[in-house]
Amino acid sequence: MVAVVRNGKVRICIDPSDLNKVMLREHHPMKTVEEVVSEIAGAQVFSVLDAKSGFLQICVHEESSFLTTFNTPVGRYRWLRLPFGIKSAPEIFQRIMDQMLEGISGATAVMDDILVAARTVEEHDIILRKVIDRTTQYNLKLNMDKCLIRRSEVQYVGHPKY
């Protein structure tokens, strides 16, 4: 375990390499940038919503949480939420994001970034409302400081503006 201070907050980091060696990895396809770009052809209005603390919003089943137990100078602890470093965490998170956005045309997610894209402001706002309603249903917390709403171009997943 390593404790890291970042932005005035303490983060606990563990090395789950022993757990990762025996863990079966869930396989869920990740969208490529090319797939996302082809889905948004002709779009003129964009929003990007950022999921706050990504993996840490996912609860771990009680049985699985015992596998994440780690030692500290003051005792043993276990993760109740999906910690970073678990090799299947990206696929689990992506699967949940894809399920959450299923059936909402014009919205896609790559990890913790949700992209809303439409040809018109009116169409965009309808899609955005559906996405916000769905994130509320799923109890997904958004990082409002990182969200970009109703823009003519955005950077998405670290790639140039669309």
SULNOR-V360564 format. One record per pair of residues at least 12 apart in sequence whose ideal C-beta (glycine too) atoms are under 10 Angstrom apart, sorted by the first residue. I is the first residue (numbers start at 0). J is the second residue. D is the distance in whole Angstrom. If there is no record, write none. Layout:
BEGIN
i=I j=J d=D
i=I j=J d=D
END
This chain:
BEGIN
i=0 j=12 d=7
i=0 j=13 d=5
i=0 j=14 d=8
i=0 j=69 d=5
i=0 j=70 d=7
i=0 j=71 d=6
i=0 j=72 d=9
i=0 j=76 d=9
i=1 j=13 d=8
i=1 j=14 d=8
i=2 j=71 d=9
i=10 j=83 d=9
i=11 j=69 d=8
i=11 j=71 d=8
i=11 j=76 d=8
i=11 j=78 d=9
i=11 j=82 d=8
i=11 j=83 d=10
i=12 j=69 d=10
i=12 j=82 d=9
i=12 j=83 d=7
i=12 j=84 d=7
i=13 j=67 d=7
i=13 j=68 d=10
i=13 j=69 d=5
i=13 j=70 d=10
i=13 j=76 d=9
i=13 j=78 d=8
i=13 j=82 d=6
i=13 j=83 d=9
i=13 j=84 d=6
i=13 j=85 d=9
i=14 j=69 d=9
i=14 j=84 d=7
i=15 j=66 d=9
i=15 j=67 d=7
i=15 j=69 d=9
i=15 j=78 d=9
i=15 j=82 d=7
i=15 j=83 d=9
i=15 j=84 d=5
i=15 j=85 d=6
i=15 j=86 d=8
i=15 j=88 d=10
i=16 j=84 d=8
i=16 j=86 d=9
i=17 j=66 d=10
i=18 j=63 d=10
i=18 j=66 d=6
i=18 j=67 d=7
i=18 j=68 d=10
i=18 j=82 d=10
i=18 j=84 d=9
i=18 j=85 d=7
i=18 j=86 d=8
i=19 j=84 d=8
i=19 j=85 d=7
i=19 j=86 d=4
i=19 j=87 d=8
i=20 j=86 d=9
i=21 j=66 d=9
i=22 j=63 d=10
i=22 j=66 d=8
i=22 j=85 d=7
i=22 j=86 d=6
i=22 j=87 d=6
i=23 j=86 d=10
i=23 j=87 d=8
i=24 j=85 d=10
i=24 j=86 d=6
i=24 j=87 d=5
i=24 j=89 d=10
i=24 j=90 d=7
i=24 j=91 d=10
i=25 j=86 d=9
i=25 j=87 d=5
i=25 j=88 d=9
i=25 j=89 d=9
i=25 j=90 d=5
i=25 j=91 d=6
i=25 j=93 d=10
i=25 j=94 d=7
i=26 j=87 d=9
i=26 j=90 d=6
i=26 j=94 d=10
i=27 j=87 d=9
i=27 j=89 d=8
i=27 j=90 d=4
i=27 j=91 d=8
i=27 j=92 d=9
i=27 j=93 d=5
i=27 j=94 d=4
i=27 j=95 d=9
i=27 j=96 d=10
i=27 j=97 d=7
i=27 j=98 d=10
i=28 j=90 d=9
i=28 j=93 d=8
i=28 j=94 d=9
i=28 j=97 d=9
i=29 j=89 d=7
i=29 j=90 d=8
i=29 j=93 d=6
i=29 j=97 d=10
i=29 j=109 d=7
i=29 j=110 d=8
i=30 j=93 d=8
i=30 j=97 d=9
i=30 j=107 d=7
i=30 j=108 d=8
i=30 j=109 d=6
i=30 j=110 d=10
i=30 j=114 d=10
i=30 j=156 d=9
i=31 j=109 d=9
i=31 j=156 d=10
i=32 j=109 d=8
i=32 j=155 d=8
i=32 j=156 d=6
i=32 j=157 d=9
i=32 j=158 d=5
i=32 j=159 d=10
i=32 j=161 d=9
i=34 j=107 d=8
i=34 j=109 d=9
i=35 j=107 d=6
i=35 j=108 d=10
i=35 j=109 d=7
i=35 j=114 d=7
i=35 j=116 d=9
i=35 j=155 d=7
i=35 j=156 d=8
i=35 j=158 d=9
i=35 j=161 d=8
i=36 j=116 d=10
i=36 j=155 d=9
i=36 j=158 d=9
i=36 j=161 d=7
i=38 j=104 d=9
i=38 j=105 d=8
i=38 j=106 d=10
i=38 j=107 d=6
i=38 j=114 d=9
i=38 j=116 d=8
i=39 j=105 d=8
i=39 j=107 d=8
i=39 j=114 d=7
i=39 j=115 d=9
i=39 j=116 d=4
i=39 j=117 d=9
i=39 j=118 d=10
i=39 j=155 d=9
i=39 j=161 d=7
i=40 j=116 d=9
i=40 j=118 d=10
i=41 j=116 d=9
i=41 j=117 d=9
i=41 j=118 d=6
i=42 j=105 d=8
i=42 j=114 d=9
i=42 j=115 d=9
i=42 j=116 d=4
i=42 j=117 d=6
i=42 j=118 d=6
i=42 j=119 d=10
i=42 j=122 d=9
i=42 j=123 d=8
i=42 j=152 d=10
i=42 j=161 d=8
i=43 j=116 d=9
i=43 j=117 d=7
i=43 j=118 d=6
i=43 j=119 d=7
i=43 j=120 d=8
i=43 j=122 d=9
i=43 j=123 d=8
i=43 j=151 d=7
i=43 j=152 d=9
i=44 j=105 d=10
i=44 j=115 d=8
i=44 j=116 d=7
i=44 j=117 d=5
i=44 j=118 d=7
i=44 j=119 d=7
i=44 j=120 d=5
i=44 j=121 d=9
i=44 j=122 d=8
i=44 j=123 d=4
i=44 j=124 d=8
i=44 j=126 d=9
i=44 j=127 d=9
i=44 j=148 d=10
i=44 j=149 d=6
i=44 j=150 d=7
i=44 j=151 d=7
i=44 j=152 d=10
i=44 j=153 d=10
i=45 j=114 d=7
i=45 j=115 d=7
i=45 j=116 d=5
i=45 j=117 d=8
i=45 j=123 d=8
i=45 j=147 d=7
i=45 j=148 d=9
i=45 j=149 d=8
i=45 j=150 d=5
i=45 j=151 d=7
i=45 j=152 d=7
i=45 j=153 d=5
i=45 j=154 d=10
i=45 j=155 d=8
i=45 j=160 d=9
i=45 j=161 d=7
i=46 j=106 d=9
i=46 j=113 d=8
i=46 j=114 d=8
i=46 j=115 d=4
i=46 j=116 d=8
i=46 j=117 d=9
i=46 j=123 d=7
i=46 j=124 d=9
i=46 j=126 d=9
i=46 j=127 d=6
i=46 j=130 d=8
i=46 j=131 d=10
i=46 j=146 d=7
i=46 j=147 d=6
i=46 j=148 d=5
i=46 j=149 d=6
i=46 j=150 d=7
i=46 j=153 d=7
i=47 j=112 d=6
i=47 j=113 d=7
i=47 j=114 d=6
i=47 j=115 d=8
i=47 j=116 d=10
i=47 j=145 d=8
i=47 j=146 d=7
i=47 j=147 d=5
i=47 j=148 d=8
i=47 j=150 d=8
i=47 j=153 d=5
i=47 j=154 d=8
i=47 j=155 d=6
i=47 j=156 d=9
i=47 j=161 d=10
i=48 j=106 d=9
i=48 j=108 d=9
i=48 j=111 d=9
i=48 j=112 d=7
i=48 j=113 d=4
i=48 j=114 d=8
i=48 j=115 d=7
i=48 j=127 d=8
i=48 j=130 d=7
i=48 j=131 d=8
i=48 j=134 d=7
i=48 j=139 d=9
i=48 j=141 d=5
i=48 j=142 d=9
i=48 j=143 d=9
i=48 j=145 d=8
i=48 j=146 d=5
i=48 j=147 d=8
i=48 j=148 d=8
i=49 j=110 d=10
i=49 j=111 d=6
i=49 j=112 d=6
i=49 j=113 d=8
i=49 j=140 d=10
i=49 j=141 d=6
i=49 j=142 d=4
i=49 j=143 d=8
i=49 j=144 d=8
i=49 j=145 d=4
i=49 j=146 d=6
i=49 j=147 d=9
i=50 j=92 d=8
i=50 j=95 d=10
i=50 j=96 d=8
i=50 j=99 d=10
i=50 j=108 d=8
i=50 j=110 d=8
i=50 j=111 d=4
i=50 j=112 d=8
i=50 j=113 d=7
i=50 j=134 d=8
i=50 j=137 d=10
i=50 j=139 d=6
i=50 j=140 d=7
i=50 j=141 d=6
i=50 j=142 d=7
i=50 j=145 d=9
i=51 j=111 d=8
i=51 j=139 d=8
i=51 j=140 d=4
i=51 j=141 d=6
i=51 j=142 d=4
i=51 j=143 d=8
i=51 j=144 d=9
i=51 j=145 d=8
i=51 j=146 d=10
i=52 j=80 d=9
i=52 j=83 d=10
i=52 j=111 d=8
i=52 j=140 d=7
i=52 j=142 d=8
i=53 j=81 d=9
i=53 j=83 d=8
i=53 j=88 d=9
i=53 j=89 d=9
i=53 j=92 d=6
i=53 j=96 d=9
i=53 j=110 d=7
i=53 j=111 d=4
i=53 j=112 d=10
i=53 j=139 d=10
i=53 j=142 d=10
i=54 j=78 d=10
i=54 j=80 d=7
i=54 j=81 d=4
i=54 j=82 d=7
i=54 j=83 d=6
i=54 j=84 d=9
i=54 j=85 d=8
i=54 j=88 d=5
i=54 j=89 d=8
i=54 j=91 d=8
i=54 j=92 d=6
i=54 j=110 d=9
i=54 j=111 d=8
i=55 j=78 d=9
i=55 j=79 d=10
i=55 j=80 d=5
i=55 j=81 d=7
i=55 j=82 d=8
i=55 j=83 d=8
i=55 j=140 d=10
i=56 j=80 d=7
i=56 j=81 d=8
i=56 j=92 d=8
i=56 j=95 d=9
i=56 j=111 d=9
i=56 j=137 d=9
i=56 j=138 d=8
i=56 j=139 d=6
i=56 j=140 d=6
i=57 j=80 d=6
i=57 j=81 d=4
i=57 j=82 d=10
i=57 j=88 d=8
i=57 j=91 d=6
i=57 j=92 d=6
i=57 j=95 d=7
i=57 j=139 d=10
i=58 j=78 d=10
i=58 j=79 d=7
i=58 j=80 d=6
i=58 j=81 d=8
i=59 j=77 d=9
i=59 j=78 d=6
i=59 j=79 d=6
i=59 j=80 d=6
i=59 j=81 d=6
i=59 j=82 d=8
i=59 j=85 d=9
i=59 j=91 d=10
i=60 j=79 d=10
i=61 j=77 d=9
i=61 j=79 d=8
i=63 j=77 d=9
i=63 j=78 d=9
i=63 j=81 d=9
i=63 j=85 d=9
i=64 j=77 d=5
i=64 j=78 d=6
i=64 j=79 d=6
i=64 j=80 d=9
i=64 j=81 d=10
i=64 j=82 d=10
i=65 j=77 d=6
i=65 j=78 d=10
i=66 j=78 d=9
i=66 j=85 d=9
i=67 j=79 d=9
i=67 j=80 d=9
i=67 j=81 d=9
i=67 j=82 d=6
i=67 j=84 d=10
i=67 j=85 d=8
i=69 j=82 d=9
i=81 j=95 d=10
i=89 j=110 d=7
i=92 j=108 d=9
i=92 j=110 d=6
i=92 j=111 d=7
i=93 j=108 d=7
i=93 j=109 d=8
i=93 j=110 d=6
i=93 j=111 d=10
i=95 j=108 d=9
i=95 j=137 d=8
i=95 j=139 d=9
i=96 j=108 d=4
i=96 j=109 d=8
i=96 j=110 d=7
i=96 j=111 d=8
i=96 j=112 d=9
i=96 j=113 d=7
i=96 j=134 d=10
i=96 j=137 d=9
i=96 j=139 d=8
i=98 j=133 d=10
i=98 j=137 d=8
i=99 j=113 d=9
i=99 j=130 d=9
i=99 j=133 d=5
i=99 j=134 d=7
i=99 j=136 d=8
i=99 j=137 d=5
i=99 j=139 d=7
i=100 j=113 d=7
i=100 j=114 d=10
i=100 j=115 d=10
i=100 j=129 d=9
i=100 j=130 d=7
i=100 j=133 d=7
i=100 j=134 d=9
i=100 j=137 d=10
i=101 j=133 d=9
i=102 j=129 d=9
i=102 j=133 d=9
i=103 j=115 d=9
i=103 j=125 d=10
i=103 j=126 d=6
i=103 j=127 d=10
i=103 j=129 d=5
i=103 j=130 d=6
i=103 j=132 d=9
i=103 j=133 d=7
i=104 j=117 d=9
i=104 j=122 d=10
i=104 j=126 d=7
i=104 j=129 d=9
i=105 j=117 d=5
i=105 j=118 d=9
i=105 j=122 d=7
i=105 j=123 d=8
i=105 j=125 d=9
i=105 j=126 d=4
i=105 j=127 d=9
i=105 j=129 d=9
i=105 j=130 d=9
i=106 j=126 d=6
i=106 j=127 d=8
i=106 j=129 d=7
i=106 j=130 d=5
i=106 j=133 d=8
i=107 j=155 d=9
i=108 j=130 d=9
i=108 j=156 d=10
i=109 j=155 d=8
i=109 j=156 d=5
i=109 j=157 d=10
i=109 j=158 d=10
i=110 j=156 d=8
i=111 j=139 d=9
i=111 j=141 d=10
i=111 j=142 d=9
i=111 j=145 d=9
i=111 j=156 d=10
i=112 j=145 d=9
i=112 j=146 d=10
i=112 j=153 d=10
i=112 j=154 d=10
i=112 j=155 d=6
i=112 j=156 d=6
i=112 j=157 d=9
i=113 j=127 d=10
i=113 j=130 d=6
i=113 j=131 d=10
i=113 j=133 d=10
i=113 j=134 d=8
i=113 j=139 d=9
i=113 j=141 d=8
i=113 j=146 d=9
i=113 j=155 d=10
i=114 j=130 d=10
i=114 j=147 d=10
i=114 j=153 d=8
i=114 j=155 d=5
i=114 j=156 d=8
i=114 j=161 d=8
i=115 j=127 d=5
i=115 j=128 d=10
i=115 j=129 d=9
i=115 j=130 d=6
i=115 j=131 d=10
i=115 j=147 d=10
i=115 j=148 d=9
i=115 j=149 d=9
i=115 j=153 d=10
i=116 j=153 d=9
i=116 j=155 d=9
i=116 j=161 d=8
i=117 j=149 d=10
i=120 j=149 d=7
i=123 j=148 d=9
i=123 j=149 d=7
i=123 j=150 d=10
i=124 j=148 d=10
i=124 j=149 d=8
i=127 j=148 d=7
i=127 j=149 d=8
END
